[in-house]
Amino acid sequence: MANAFFSDLLATISDRGRTLLRRGDSADTKRDADGLIELCDALLSGRGEASGIAIARDVLDIYQGLDAAGRRAFFEGLVRDFGPDRERLSKAIEKWRDKPSDEDASSLHFASEPRRQELIRRLNRAPGGTGDLVAMRADLLGMMKGHTDFAALDRDVSHLLSSWFNRGFLVLRRIDWSTPANILEKIIRYEAVHEISDWDDLRRRLDPVDRRCYAFFHPAMVDEPLIFVEVALTETIPGAIQPLLAVDRQHLPIERARTAVFYSISNTQRGLGGISFGSFLIKQVVEELRRELAKLDTFVTLSPVPGFMQWVKQDKDLPLTDEDREVLKRLDDPKWFENPETTTLLRAVIEPLAAHYFLKARTPKGKLIDSVARFHLGNGARLERINWLGDLSPKGVRESAGVMVNYLYRLDDIEKNHEAYANDGEVVASSAVKKLLKSEGRRLLDMRLS
């Protein structure tokens, strides 16, 4: 109610400001990138609050009406014309060099701030401005390739979004069948891991006693889930997704639940890419679940491996023998997993290869190849288990040859695991996963000696 009242108040101020501006020059503003840059200059010129909110709303509305070329030209204008005031910055640098002091350091800090940061702050005052700026950054990220000069602009936008989407502002809410329909529709639309086919499918994920769903919301985007996690309550750690999602599955009595399985985590706002609150979500969901169900003692994911088959096909330096490569050709048969002999042969090759993928393989920049792995290991999880034939959906077979993995969140170890990964790039893994890597080495040695 408070958020709605405040939003209505801002909208009223904005509308009144627009009425005043129309008596002046606002109606004559060119609705192209050049006109938008002029309007941004006007927004930074220090007009009153009401007119400033109105101009900010006009900037965002005109931006939304631009085509891709116009939006690119607008971003180029922000890079070119809205950087730091160089004369002011030079004077602050000279003053600091002449006689450094805390006051001069503060002046240097503010002088070095690009004008576009203050512009973005003022745009955020418009009704609905926060959501529009998130969408604008999604456009910017889509145009980054081939435009290295956009990196500075993105740093400024993401710097401010990181402050506004600070974990302290985020609210965790449980999503259930009584949640308003407009939010439930977005859960269906944004599900990025295991597609929700219709409302009945959604209900099967929300309504049973052994299912949970949680989402983070921001006060400025009250009807937009930012990230959500779907949870299955089970007796043991599962190794496959299809039984969890089966239409005719047997519901588990809640008193028998000992394991919480995070089987789908979806980021809904591309414009918040790189602004991490995933680990906070997982920790808070764990706390919520433990408050409700004290007998839960295991918290794991059942995660896809979306980059695995692409790596297998493109990496020429794989730890494979010629015989292994022949076995991998069996994956060309779309129904390979229905042949017991084929699955046996492929398992002996793919499981050690998957262990190598997680424990040894890296990008040219030294990062783990798999984005899901980077997310969970960066949040302090342990790579617990590699699951053969864990996902036999067309997407799972295509992207990972059916492989899924469990990441274990042990609360006492999260910080230690996070530090090991963040500082040293160490993948904390169970002995079962490490043994797969060792078996790979023994098998290759046997092949060389034979």
N, C-alpha and C positions, 0 to 999 in steps of 0.2 A: 504494500500500500504506500509506504513512504517513498519507494523508488518511483512508483507510478505518479505520485503527486509531484515529485521533484522534476520528473520528465515532462509532465504537463506544464509546469511552471516555466521551464526552459523554452518549451515550444511556444508558449504565449509571448515570452520576451522576444524570441526570434521573430515571430510573426509581426509584432509591433515594430520591431527594428526594421523589418523589410518594408513595412508600410512607409516608414519615414524615409528609407533609402530610395524608394520609388519616386519620391518627390524630387530626388536629386538625380544622381547619375547611374544608379544601379541597373535600371532597366536598359540602359544603352550598352552594358558590358558585352563585349564580344564573347560568344560562347565557343571559343576555340582555345588552344593551348596558350596563345599569346594573351588573349583576354583573361585567361585564368591566372597567368603570372602577374598581370596588372592588378587583379583583384587580391592576390596574395600580398602584393606590396601595400595595397590599401589596408588590408587586415593588420599588417605590422605597423601602420602609421600612427597607432595610438588613439583611435577613436573611442567613443564611449562604449560601455559594456553591452547595451542593447544592440547598437549598430554592429559591434564586433561580432556578437553571436549570430546576427543576421547575415553578415558577410561570410562568416565561416560556413554557415549552412548553404549559402549560395555557391561557395567554392566547391563543397562536396557534391552538391547537386549537378553543377556543370561538369565536374570531373566524371561523374557517372554517365553523362551523356556523350562523352568522347569515345571515339573508336580506338583501337589498339595503337595506331600511329599517333593519334592526339595524346594519348596517355604517355607514350614514350617521349614525345616532345615536351610534355609537362615535366616529367622526371628530369629530362635534360636541362630544362630551365631552372629547376630547383638545385641541381648540381652546379650550374654555371653562375647563377645570380644570388644564391642564398647561402653562400659559405660564410666564413668568419669575416668581420670587418677588418681588412688587412692593415689599414692605417692605425686603427685603434689597437690591434694586436701588436704591431711594431712598437708603438709607444709603451705598451705594457711590458714588452720584453726588455726594452731599454731601461725602463724604470727598475725592473727587477735586477738587471745586471748591475746597475749603478749602486743600488743599496737594497739587497734582498730583505724582505720582511713578510710577516704573515699577511698583512694587508695587501702588499704588492702581489703576493702569490694568489690571493683571492681575486684581485683585479685581473691578473693574467689568465686565471681559470675562466672567468666570465668573458673576457675579450676573445678567447680562443673558441668559444662556443659558436657554431654555425648559426646563422639567422634562421635556417630552416627548422632548428629545434624549437625555437619560440613560435614559429609558424605552426608547427605540428601541435604544440600545446594549445594554441588558440583555436585551431580546428577542432580539437577535442572538446571544446566548450559547447559546440553546437549540439542540439538534440540529436541523439543517435550517432554522434561523432566518433565515439570509440569503435563501434562496430564498422563504421565506414572506413576508418583508418586501418583496421585489421584487414578489411577487404582490399584496400589500396596496397598494403604491403604484399598481399598475395599476388597482385598484378606485378609489383616490382620484382618479386622473386622469380616470376615467370619470364622476366625480361633481362635477368642478370647475365645470361650467357651471351658473350660477345660485347658486353658493355661493362668493362672493368671500372669505369668511372662511377657506376651506380653503387659500388661497394661502400663508398663513404656515405651516400644517402641512406643505404640500408642500415649501416651502423647507427646513424642518428635515429631512424625510426625504431629499430629494435631496442636501442638503449631506453627510449621512452616507454615503449610497450612493456619492457621488462620491469620497469618501475610500476606501471599501472596494473600489471598482472602479477604483482608480487603475491606470494602465497598467502600473505595476511589478508588480502582482499577476496580470496576465492572461498566459495561456500560449497561444501560437499552435500549433495542431496541424494537420497535413494530414489531410483526410478522404479515405479511399479505400475500395475494396471490402472491405478487411480490417478496417475500423473496426467496433466492436461494433454489433450490429443495433439496440439501443435508441437509439443516437445517430443511426444512419442513418434510422430511422423519424422522428426529429425534424427531420432535414434535409428529408424529404418534406413533413412537416406544416407547417414554418415557411417554406418557399419562398414568397416574397411577390411575386415579379416574374414569373417564368415557371413556371407550375404544373408539378409533377412528377406525372405521371399514375399511375405504378406503379413497382414495383421494377426492371423492365426499363428504364424511362425513367431512373431514378436511375443505374443501372449505365452507361448511355450517357454520363452526365455525369461519371462518376468514373473509369471503367476505361480508356478509350482513352489511348494514349500522348500525345495532344495535348490532354488535359483535366486540370485540376487543381481542387481545392477545398480551402479553408483555413477554419478557424474559431478564434475566441477562446474560451477557457474560463477559469473562475475556480475557485480551489482549493476554495471552499465550495460550488460547484455543478458537481461534476466531470463529470456526465453531461448538462449543459445547455449546448449551444453558445449563446453570447451574440449573436454576429454571425458570418455566414459569407459568403464570396465564392466564386463559381464563375468559373473562368477557362478561356478557350479560347485555345489557341496557334495562331496563324495566320501566314501570310506577310505580309499587308498588313492595313490597317485595314478592318474590315468595315462595311457600311452597312445590313445587314438581319439580323434574328435568326433567321428561319426556316431559312436554310441552315446555321446553326450548330447547330440543334437537330434537323435532319432525321434520320429513322431510318436512311436509306440513304446518308448522306453518306460521302465518302471520307476516311479518317483521314490527317492530314498527317504525313509522316515527320519526326521530331523535329529532325533536322539542318537542315530547311528553315524551321523556325519562327523568325521575327524579331519578332513582335508578340504581346504578352500582352493579351488582351481580358477585362476584368472585365464580364461580361454580366449578372450578377445579384449584388446585395449585399442581404442580408436581415437585419434586426434581429429577433431572436426574442423579446425580453423587453420587453413594453410598459412594464413598471414601471421600465425603465432609460431611458425616453424623455428626451431632453435631456441625458443623460450621455454625452458624446461620446468614443468611442475609434475612430471610423471611419477617420480619417486615419492613425492609428497602424497599424491593420490593413492599409491599402493599402500604406503604406511598408514594413511588415515583409514582406508578401507579395512586393512587388517585390524586396526583398533576398533572400528565399528563392529566388525564380525566377532571379535573376541569379547566385546561387551555383551553382545546378544547370545553368543554360543561359546561358553567357556570351555567346552570339550574340544574345540578345534585346536590342533597342535601342529598342523603342517600347512604351509602356504606356498603354492607353486603356480607356475604358468603351464599352459599347454600351448606352445608357440609355433608358428610357421617358420620356415627357413626360406624366405622369398628370393634370396640371391644365389641359392646353391647351384641349381642347374645352369644358370647363366655362367657362373664361375667354371663349372665342369666343362662347358662347351667352348669357352674362350681362353682358358688358361692352358697354355701348351707345356707348362712345367709341372704337371701333376705327378704325384708319386704313384705312377701306374706302370705295370708291365704291358707288353704287347697283348698278352692273354687277357689282362683286365680290360683293355680297350675293346677287345672283341666282345667281351661280356657286356660292356656298356651299350653296344649296338642293339642289344635286345630291347632297350628302352624305346626304340623307334616303333615298336608294336604298341598301339594305344591300349591294348588289353593285357600287357605283359604281366600285370599283378594277379591275373587269374590263372597263371601257369605256375604250379608249385615248383617245378624244376628251375624255371627262370627266376623266381623270387629267391630261391636258395642261392643261386649263383650270384645274383645281383647284390644280395645282402652282404655276402663276403667281400664284395668290392666297395660298396657304397658306405657301409657303416664306418670303416676305417678312413675312407675319404672324407666323410662328414667330420670326423674327429680332427683330421688334419685341417679342414676348412676353418674350424673354430679355434684350434689351438696354435696353428702355425701360419696359415695363409693371411696375407695382409695386402692392402692397397699400396700403390707406389708411395703414398704419404705415411705409411705405417699404421693405418687404421684397420680394424676388423672390417671385413667386407660386408657382413650382414648387418643391416640397419636395426633389426629387432635385437640382435645380440648386443650391439652397442648400447641400445636403450636399457636393457635389463642388467647387463654387466656394469654399466655406468651407474645404475641405481643400487648396486650392491648385492645383486643376486649371484648365485652359484650355478654354473652349468651342471645340472644334475644328471640328465639322462638323454640319450639320443634314441628316438623311437622309430623303429622300422615300420613302414606301412601305417604311419600315424594319421595320414590324411589322404584318402583315396578319391577326393573330389577332383574334377578335371583341373582346377586351379592348383591343387596340391600336387598332383602328379606332374603337371607341366613345370611348376616352379621348383619343386624340391624332390622329385621322384618319390613323393609320399612321405618324406622324412619330416618329423616334428621333434621338438625338444622340450624338456622341462627345465625351467629355471627355478631354483629354490630360494625363497626369501626366508632366511633365518634371522630374526630380528637382532639377535646378539652379534651377528657377524656382518650385518649390512655395512656399517661404517668401515670396518676393516677391509671388506671386499671392494668397496668403492675406492678406497685409497690405493689399494693394490692395482686396480685397473687404471685409475686416473693418473697416478704418478709413474707407474712402471709399465703400463699396458698389459699387465698380467691377467690372464683369464683364469679365474678361480674355478676349478672343475672337480668333479667327483672322481674317485679312483676308477669307477666303471668307465667313464669317458676316457680317462688317461690310458686305461688298458686297451681300448680300441686303437689308440694311436700306436701303442707298443706292438700290438698284433700286426698292424700295418708294416712296421719295420721288420718284424720277424718273417712275415710272408714274403716281402721283397728280397730279403737276404736268402731265403730258401730258394726263390726263383733264380737268383743269380748263381747260386752254388750248384743248381741242378743242371 
